[in-house]
Structure formats: C-alpha cells, structure tokens
Amino acid sequence: MEYCTLRIKTPAAGLREQNSMTEAKTSRPGLAATVGSVLAAAFGVQSSRNRERDFSSGAPYRFVIAGLLGTALFVLAMYAIVKLVLHAAGR
C-alpha cells in the first residue's frame, strides 16, 4: 500500500518556510535541540525539517559528541541492568 502526500503552498506558507530555513542557517541548535535530534535519530524518527536544520548548522562535532556520549550512557545502563538482574537471580 502506497501513500501519496499532496502539499499545497500558499504565499504565506512559502514565506514562513523560507524564514525558518534562513533562521536555521544563521543560528545553531542549542543543547536541548542537539540532544533531541540525537535521540530522535537514534530511534529513527527524526523529521526531515530537523535533519536539514542540523546539517545546515555547520557544527557536526556537537552531534558526533552527543551521539558518542548517548551511546556510552546506553551501554553503561544496559550493563548495570544486566548486573542487577543477575545479582537478583543469585548468580
């Protein structure tokens, strides 16, 4: 089953879209936006608008560092959970 998306641009919507794109190019995302983008990308649910904002910000090191830290925290959390479960099981 295929879905088709129809987008109708009005002059105001086109202007709003252009303004948001120019704002995204001039301002870098903050810490909350960076963490949100990394989490959304990790789960595979990041919107194309946010992805374009992230790639146009010109600061990939922020996302790389946030991704590495997030991965390390995830691995440590899984390790702690497994240790806790094994300890509770008496092993």
N, C-alpha and C positions, 0 to 999 in steps of 0.2 A: 504494500500500500504506500503510495507516494503522496506527499502533501505539497501543495503549491502555496507560496506566500505572495500576496499581492500588496505592494506598498504604493500608496498614493501620496505624492509630495504636494504639500500646499506651500505657497511662498513663505508663510511664517515658519513652517516646519523646516524648510530648507535653510532658512536663515538661522534658526535655532541650532540645526545640525552643524552649520558652518561655524557658529560661535563656539559650540562645545569642542569642535575639532581644533580651533585656534587656541582655545584655552588649554586644551590637553597638550598642545605642542609647547606652550610657553611655561606651564607650571608642571613641576614634578610631583608625583603622588607622595603623600606623607606616609608615615609609619603604618597607620591603620589601613590605608589603601594598599600598601605593599603587602602586608600580612594577609589581607583579604584576597588579593589577587593570587598570592602563592597558595593559599588554602583552596581557593576555587579551582586553580589549575591542578592541584594535587587530586582533587575529586573529579576533575574533568567537566566542570560545569561553568567555566568562565565565559562571560558574554564576549561577543566579538568587539563590542564598543570598549570594554575594559582592556581587552588584549591589545587593541590598537592604541589606546592611551598609554599602556605600559611600554609598548615597543617604540612609541614616538617620544617617550620621555628622555631617551638618551642616557639612561643610567642603569645598564643591565647588572652591574655589580650588586646593587641593592637586592634584586630579585634572586640572584645566584646565592648571595649570603643568606637571605631569608629562607630560601629553599634548602640549603645545606643545614641550617640550624633546625628547621622544621623536621627534616629527615632524621637528624640526630636525636631530637626530642622524641620522635615517634619510635625509633629503635630502642631508646632507653626505657620508654614507657612499656613497650612490649616485653622487654627483658624483665622489668620489675614485676609485671603482671604474671609472667610465667614463673618467676621465682616465688611469688606469693602463693600461687595456686599449688605449686609443687610442695612448698612448705606446709600448706594447709592439708595436703593429701598425705603428709607424713614421709615424704621422700627426701 
